[in-house]
């Protein structure tokens, strides 16, 4: 067997060349395909082994150039634009302002508007009154509340049978408005006799009114005046006692009893 390291050509001339080829290591591209015998490692280490370098050696021998690192731009936070006065308001202050504005918008202003509308309505349309006496029983009960229509008589004149709210004539206590029913209009002849109320010679019937026990002589109602009586005829301070009522003293027509709620009703004949 040839010594390791002998020339390959001399091995071919040997009688055992086929055997040598059989046991010779196969080399492909200067690399061992099968593990080499221990005796051959030293001979082929310098000849056929491809010199390699470990990763640490390559990194040490050839330093990798540093790649420039590109930093991402920093995005700045954009603050929302606010009015100068709003920037100086703290959160608690802002909440107080918001609450105050809400209170003014949702409560105070509606109340003011409602009050103005109510005052306007009382001055021009309707005004509430509480009945202090029983002079209009049973049509209007004591302590009932009524609405006086102040606008209706701008459309038409007073009619017989209307329940009116008015200021009493001179010589009568005028601290409290009165509520009575119109019996006689200007030019009418009114008389109370034998429990009947006669207007122009005919009985004027008011169904809920009580029968009068007094007598009043026939008298013509002057121009611009009215003759009024309470439905509770015998317990009423009215025209059968102190005379006629000037039409200019009329405040309005009592159209409805609105209180108490279980006794709401319309007035008039």
C-alpha positions in Angstrom: 0.0 0.0 0.0 1.5 3.4 -1.0 2.4 5.8 1.6 0.1 8.7 2.2 1.4 11.6 0.3 2.9 9.6 -2.6 2.2 10.7 -6.1 -1.1 9.7 -7.7 0.7 8.7 -10.9 2.9 6.2 -9.2 -0.1 4.6 -7.7 -1.6 3.9 -11.1 1.6 2.0 -12.2 1.4 -0.3 -9.2 0.0 -3.8 -9.6 -2.5 -3.1 -6.9 -3.7 0.2 -8.5 -7.3 -1.0 -8.6 -7.2 -1.7 -4.9 -5.6 1.6 -4.2 -8.3 3.3 -6.1 -10.9 1.4 -4.2 -9.5 2.6 -0.8 -8.5 6.0 -1.9 -10.6 8.8 -0.5 -12.9 10.4 -3.0 -12.4 14.1 -3.3 -15.0 16.3 -4.9 -14.1 19.9 -5.4 -11.3 19.6 -2.9 -13.6 18.6 -0.1 -13.9 15.2 1.6 -17.1 13.3 0.9 -16.4 10.6 3.6 -14.4 11.1 6.7 -10.7 10.8 6.1 -8.4 8.4 7.9 -6.5 9.9 10.8 -3.1 9.4 9.0 -4.3 11.4 6.1 -5.6 14.5 7.9 -2.1 16.1 8.2 -1.2 15.4 4.6 -4.4 16.8 3.1 -4.9 19.6 5.6 -2.5 21.8 3.7 -3.3 20.6 0.2 -6.9 19.9 -0.3 -8.8 21.5 2.6 -10.4 24.8 1.7 -9.4 27.4 4.2 -12.4 28.6 6.1 -12.8 31.2 8.7 -15.1 31.2 11.6 -17.8 33.9 11.8 -15.9 35.6 14.6 -12.7 35.6 12.6 -14.4 37.1 9.6 -16.1 39.8 11.6 -12.7 40.6 13.2 -10.8 40.6 10.0 -13.3 42.5 7.9 -15.2 45.0 10.0 -18.7 45.6 8.7 -19.2 49.3 7.9 -21.8 50.9 10.0 -25.0 51.7 8.2 -26.4 55.1 9.0 -29.5 54.8 11.1 -32.3 57.0 10.0 -34.4 58.2 12.8 -38.1 58.6 12.4 -39.4 62.1 12.7 -41.0 62.9 16.0 -44.6 63.9 15.5 -45.6 66.9 17.5 -49.0 67.0 19.2 -51.1 69.7 17.8 -53.2 71.4 20.5 -56.7 72.5 19.4 -57.2 76.2 19.0 -59.1 77.8 21.8 -60.3 81.3 22.5 -57.9 83.2 24.8 -60.5 83.4 27.5 -61.2 79.7 27.3 -57.5 78.8 27.7 -57.4 80.5 31.1 -60.5 78.7 32.4 -59.8 75.8 34.7 -62.0 72.6 34.4 -63.9 73.3 37.6 -64.5 76.9 36.5 -65.6 75.6 33.1 -68.1 73.2 34.7 -69.5 76.1 36.9 -69.9 78.3 33.8 -71.6 75.5 31.9 -74.0 74.8 34.8 -74.8 78.5 35.1 -75.5 78.8 31.4 -77.7 75.7 31.5 -79.6 77.0 34.4 -80.2 80.4 32.7 -81.1 78.8 29.4 -83.4 76.0 30.7 -85.0 77.6 33.8 -84.5 81.3 34.3 -85.2 82.5 30.8 -88.3 80.3 30.3 -89.7 81.6 33.6 -89.1 85.2 32.6 -90.8 84.7 29.3 -93.7 82.9 30.9 -94.1 85.7 33.4 -94.1 88.3 30.7 -96.6 86.4 28.7 -98.8 86.0 31.8 -98.6 89.7 32.6 -99.5 90.5 29.0 -102.3 88.0 29.0 -103.7 89.5 32.3 -103.5 93.0 30.9 -105.1 92.3 27.6 -106.7 88.8 27.6 -107.6 87.2 30.9 -107.1 87.8 34.6 -107.7 85.4 37.4 -109.9 86.3 40.4 -110.9 84.5 43.6 -114.4 84.8 44.8 -114.5 86.2 48.4 -118.2 85.9 49.0 -121.3 83.8 48.3 -123.2 86.5 46.4 -123.2 84.3 43.2 -124.3 81.0 44.8 -125.0 78.5 43.5 -123.4 79.4 40.2 -120.0 80.3 41.7 -119.0 78.9 45.0 -117.1 80.7 47.8 -113.3 80.6 47.1 -113.7 79.5 43.5 -111.2 80.9 41.0 -112.4 82.4 37.8 -110.9 83.9 34.6 -112.1 87.2 33.4 -111.9 87.7 29.7 -110.7 91.2 29.1 -110.6 91.1 25.3 -114.1 90.0 24.5 -115.8 93.3 24.9 -113.5 94.9 22.4 -115.2 92.7 19.8 -118.8 93.1 20.8 -120.9 94.8 23.5 -122.2 93.4 26.8 -125.1 91.0 26.6 -127.9 90.3 29.0 -127.0 87.2 31.2 -123.2 87.8 31.1 -121.3 87.4 34.3 -119.0 90.3 34.6 -116.1 91.4 36.8 -116.2 95.2 37.5 -115.2 97.9 39.8 -118.2 99.1 42.0 -119.6 102.5 41.4 -118.7 105.6 43.5 -120.1 105.4 47.1 -119.3 101.6 47.3 -116.1 100.0 48.6 -113.9 99.8 45.5 -111.0 97.9 47.1 -112.3 94.6 45.7 -113.8 93.9 42.2 -117.3 92.6 42.2 -118.8 89.7 40.2 -122.5 89.9 39.2 -124.8 89.0 36.4 -126.1 91.5 33.9 -129.8 91.9 34.0 -130.6 95.2 32.3 -128.8 96.9 29.4 -129.0 100.6 28.6 -132.6 101.5 27.8 -134.1 98.4 29.5 -136.9 98.8 32.1 -136.1 96.6 35.1 -138.5 95.7 37.9 -138.4 93.2 40.8 -141.8 92.3 42.1 -143.5 89.2 43.6 -140.3 87.2 43.5 -139.9 87.8 39.8 -137.3 89.9 37.9 -139.0 91.6 35.0 -137.1 93.1 32.0 -139.2 95.2 29.7 -142.3 93.7 31.2 -141.2 90.1 30.8 -139.7 87.8 33.4 -136.0 87.2 32.9 -135.2 83.7 34.2 -131.8 82.7 35.5 -132.1 79.0 36.3 -129.6 78.8 39.1 -130.7 82.1 40.7 -132.7 82.1 44.0 -136.1 83.8 44.2 -135.8 87.4 45.5 -137.8 88.4 48.5 -137.4 92.1 48.0 -139.2 94.5 45.7 -137.8 97.2 43.4 -139.8 99.6 41.4 -139.6 99.7 37.6 -136.7 101.9 36.4 -135.1 102.6 33.0 -131.4 101.8 32.8 -129.6 105.0 31.8 -127.3 105.1 28.7 -123.8 103.8 29.5 -125.1 102.0 32.6 -125.9 98.4 33.5 -128.3 96.8 36.0 -126.6 93.8 37.8 -127.8 91.3 40.3 -126.1 88.4 42.2 -127.6 84.9 41.6 -127.9 84.7 45.4 -130.5 87.5 45.2 -131.2 87.9 48.9 -127.6 87.8 50.0 -126.0 90.0 47.3 -124.8 93.6 47.4 -125.8 94.7 43.9 -127.9 97.2 41.8 -131.1 96.6 43.9 -129.2 98.3 46.8 -126.7 100.9 45.3 -127.9 101.4 41.7 -126.4 101.1 38.3 -122.9 100.3 37.2 -121.0 102.4 34.5 -120.0 100.3 31.5 -116.5 101.8 31.8 -116.1 100.0 35.1 -116.2 96.6 33.5 -112.9 94.7 33.8 -114.0 91.6 31.8 -116.4 88.8 31.4 -116.1 85.8 33.7 -116.1 82.8 31.3 -114.9 79.9 33.3 -114.3 78.5 36.8 -110.9 76.9 36.7 -110.4 76.0 40.3 -111.0 73.6 42.0 -110.1 71.2 39.2 -113.0 68.8 40.0 -115.5 71.7 39.5 -114.3 73.3 36.3 -117.2 74.8 34.4 -118.3 77.5 32.0 -120.4 80.5 33.2 -123.1 82.4 31.4 -126.5 81.4 30.1 
